[in-house]
């Protein structure tokens, strides 16, 4: 066999081998890769000290990459301080991204109070119990040691913020002031708030009016009809000291040391406190609150 013929045979064998391999490969079954299952991780939440408050949600299983919003709420006599462990923030609301098993601790601190005081706030701590937000119809924010509530007109809702506390019988005092906007408004303290349809409303306005009403199952009933009083300081910048008593069935509203109205009602026995601003005429109203103190009767 000549060298030329030998080379041709070798090349022919290589080509034949490639052809056979190609045929074999073309008949192999095609398969799709099996997707790996999504990992899930455990979120653990605790409260320090025990019983000082609660966190929502309290714990759970979440997929990898999920963002979990945690909100801490203090029990009576405490205020939220900070998050620790896998979260680090002084805001009562924080977001955790689940990339492994995570744990966080909501730390609260006791509110120093004088004897007989159930709750107090001078609104200097912006990480306090009150909800702050900005929405289309209004906003709540801290500024210069006052808690500001803006309500735009027209608005579907009044602007309110919660104390996240629970009181039964108490005496409440708080300072309120119109900062800007219309004086045809309401500065409202909602007491024994149970839900959006059950509570007592104590209202004063920057143009000299007041009322007391109750909501039960969404139905409103006037306990003290809208009435004018010269004891209410009027206009932008005028400060009024609101004094409310809820003791058993006895409910009363005083302003600047003068009793405006006392009524009786046995419907609602306990609940939260809500501060509210509401505008009627004009473009908006901006109301502030300061130095709230809730004490035993």
C-alpha positions in Angstrom: 0.0 0.0 0.0 1.5 3.3 -1.0 1.7 6.2 1.5 -0.8 8.1 -0.5 -3.4 5.3 -0.3 -2.7 4.9 3.4 -3.4 8.5 4.1 -6.6 8.3 2.2 -7.8 5.4 4.2 -7.0 7.1 7.5 -8.9 10.3 6.4 -11.8 8.2 5.2 -11.9 6.4 8.6 -11.9 9.7 10.4 -14.8 11.0 8.3 -16.7 7.8 8.7 -16.2 8.0 12.5 -17.5 11.6 12.6 -20.5 10.6 10.5 -21.3 7.7 12.7 -20.9 9.9 15.8 -23.1 12.5 14.3 -25.8 10.0 13.5 -25.7 8.6 17.1 -25.9 12.1 18.6 -28.8 13.1 16.4 -30.9 10.3 17.9 -30.2 11.1 21.5 -33.4 12.2 23.4 -33.6 15.9 24.1 -34.2 16.9 27.8 -34.8 20.2 29.5 -32.9 21.0 32.7 -35.0 20.6 35.9 -35.4 24.0 37.6 -34.0 24.2 41.1 -36.7 24.7 43.8 -36.9 28.2 45.3 -35.3 28.3 48.7 -37.2 29.5 51.7 -35.9 31.0 54.9 -37.2 31.4 58.5 -37.7 34.8 60.1 -37.7 34.9 63.9 -38.9 37.9 65.8 -38.7 38.7 69.5 -39.5 41.6 71.9 -37.2 43.1 74.5 -38.2 43.4 77.3 -40.9 40.6 77.2 -44.4 42.1 77.2 -43.2 45.6 76.3 -44.9 45.4 72.9 -45.5 43.3 69.8 -44.4 43.0 66.2 -46.4 42.4 63.1 -45.9 40.0 61.4 -44.5 38.0 64.4 -42.5 35.4 62.4 -42.8 33.1 59.3 -41.3 31.3 56.3 -40.4 33.5 53.3 -38.9 32.8 49.8 -35.4 33.9 49.1 -35.3 37.5 48.2 -38.6 38.4 49.8 -38.9 41.8 51.5 -40.7 41.6 54.8 -42.0 44.8 56.4 -42.0 44.6 60.2 -44.0 47.1 62.4 -43.4 47.3 66.2 -46.1 48.6 68.5 -45.5 49.4 72.2 -47.7 48.2 75.1 -49.0 50.8 77.5 -46.1 52.4 79.4 -43.5 51.7 76.8 -42.2 53.4 73.6 -40.3 51.8 70.7 -36.5 52.3 70.9 -34.7 50.4 68.2 -34.3 47.2 66.2 -31.3 44.9 66.7 -29.8 41.6 65.5 -30.4 41.3 61.7 -32.2 44.7 61.6 -30.8 48.1 62.5 -33.2 51.1 62.7 -34.8 53.4 65.1 -38.0 53.6 63.1 -40.9 51.4 64.3 -41.2 50.1 60.8 -38.3 48.3 59.1 -37.8 46.1 56.0 -35.8 42.8 56.0 -34.7 41.1 52.8 -34.7 37.3 53.2 -31.4 35.9 51.9 -30.9 33.5 54.8 -32.5 32.5 58.1 -33.0 35.9 59.8 -33.8 37.1 63.3 -34.6 40.5 64.7 -35.3 42.0 68.1 -37.7 44.9 68.7 -36.4 46.8 71.7 -38.7 49.0 73.7 -38.1 51.2 76.7 -40.3 52.2 79.6 -41.8 55.7 79.5 -40.8 57.5 82.7 -43.9 58.9 84.3 -44.9 60.7 87.4 -47.1 58.9 89.9 -50.6 58.5 88.5 -49.5 59.1 84.9 -50.5 56.4 82.4 -48.9 57.9 79.3 -47.2 61.1 78.3 -45.5 62.5 75.2 -43.9 65.9 74.5 -43.4 64.9 70.8 -39.6 65.4 70.9 -38.9 61.8 70.1 -39.6 61.2 66.5 -39.4 57.5 66.9 -42.4 57.6 69.3 -45.6 55.7 69.2 -47.5 57.9 66.7 -47.9 56.9 63.1 -46.3 59.4 60.6 -47.0 59.4 56.9 -47.6 61.4 53.8 -50.6 60.7 51.6 -52.8 62.5 49.0 -55.3 63.7 51.5 -52.9 64.7 54.3 -49.8 64.0 56.4 -48.5 63.5 59.9 -44.9 64.6 60.9 -42.8 65.9 63.8 -41.5 69.4 63.7 -40.0 71.7 66.4 -41.3 69.5 69.2 -44.9 69.5 67.9 -46.8 66.7 66.1 -48.2 68.2 62.9 -51.4 67.0 61.1 -52.3 68.4 57.7 -55.6 67.7 56.1 -56.3 68.7 52.5 -59.7 69.8 51.3 -61.6 68.2 49.8 -60.4 64.9 51.2 -62.0 61.6 51.5 -60.7 61.1 55.0 -59.7 63.2 58.0 -56.0 63.0 58.9 -55.4 60.9 62.1 -52.6 59.2 64.0 -52.8 56.5 66.7 -51.2 56.2 70.2 -51.3 52.4 70.0 -52.3 52.3 73.7 -55.4 51.1 75.6 -57.1 53.0 78.3 -60.4 52.6 80.2 -60.9 55.4 82.8 -58.6 58.4 82.5 -58.0 62.1 82.4 -56.4 63.4 79.2 -54.8 66.8 78.6 -53.2 68.0 75.4 -52.2 71.3 73.8 -53.4 72.1 70.3 -52.8 74.9 67.8 -53.8 76.0 64.3 -50.5 76.5 62.4 -51.9 77.3 58.9 -54.9 77.0 56.7 -58.6 77.4 57.4 -59.9 77.9 60.9 -63.2 76.3 59.8 -61.8 73.0 61.0 -61.7 70.4 63.7 -59.0 69.5 66.2 -60.3 66.1 67.4 -59.2 63.8 70.2 -60.7 60.3 69.7 -61.0 58.4 73.0 -61.8 54.7 73.7 -61.2 54.0 70.0 -61.9 50.3 69.3 -62.1 50.4 65.5 -63.0 52.9 62.7 -66.7 52.5 63.6 -66.7 52.5 67.5 -65.3 55.4 69.5 -65.9 58.8 71.3 -65.0 62.1 69.5 -64.2 65.3 71.3 -63.8 68.2 68.9 -62.8 71.9 69.0 -62.3 74.3 66.1 -60.0 77.3 65.6 -63.1 79.4 65.1 -64.5 78.7 68.5 -66.8 75.6 68.3 -66.9 72.3 70.1 -68.8 69.0 70.1 -68.9 65.5 71.6 -70.1 62.5 69.7 -69.9 58.8 69.6 -69.6 56.3 66.7 -71.1 52.8 67.3 -71.1 50.3 64.4 -70.6 53.2 62.0 -73.6 55.2 63.3 -72.9 58.7 64.7 -74.8 60.1 67.6 -74.3 63.6 69.0 -73.8 63.7 72.8 -73.1 67.4 72.7 -74.2 69.3 69.6 -71.9 71.8 67.8 -71.8 74.8 70.1 -69.8 78.1 70.1 -67.7 79.0 73.2 -65.7 82.2 73.8 -63.4 80.1 76.0 -61.8 78.6 72.9 -58.8 80.7 71.7 -59.3 81.4 68.0 -57.1 82.0 64.9 -53.7 80.9 63.6 -51.2 80.5 66.4 -53.7 80.4 69.3 -53.0 77.5 71.7 -55.8 75.7 73.5 -55.4 73.3 76.4 -57.9 70.5 75.9 -59.0 68.6 79.0 -61.0 65.4 78.6 -62.3 63.0 81.3 -63.6 59.5 80.6 -64.5 58.0 83.9 -67.0 55.2 83.8 -70.0 56.6 82.0 -69.1 60.2 82.7 -67.6 62.1 79.7 -66.5 65.7 79.8 -64.7 68.3 77.7 -63.0 71.4 79.1 -60.9 74.0 77.3 -58.4 76.3 79.0 -59.7 75.4 82.4 -63.4 75.9 81.6 -65.9 73.1 81.5 -67.7 73.1 78.2 -69.9 70.0 78.5 -70.4 66.9 80.6 -72.5 64.0 79.3 -73.0 60.3 80.3 -72.9 57.3 78.1 -72.2 53.6 78.9 -71.6 52.2 75.4 -67.8 52.1 75.1 -65.6 51.2 78.0 -62.1 51.3 76.7 -59.8 51.7 73.7 -57.0 53.7 72.0 -56.5 57.4 71.6 -56.3 59.0 68.2 -55.4 62.6 67.3 -57.2 64.0 64.2 -57.3 67.1 62.0 -60.1 67.8 59.6 -60.7 70.7 57.2 -64.0 71.9 55.7 -63.9 75.2 53.9 -60.7 76.5 52.3 -57.8 74.6 50.9 -56.4 72.7 53.9 -55.8 72.9 57.7 -52.6 72.3 59.6 -53.1 71.4 63.2 -50.4 70.6 65.9 -50.5 68.8 69.2 -48.1 68.9 72.1 -47.6 67.7 75.7 -50.2 65.0 75.9 -50.7 63.5 79.4 -53.0 60.6 80.2 -53.4 60.1 83.9 -55.5 58.1 86.4 -58.7 59.7 87.6 
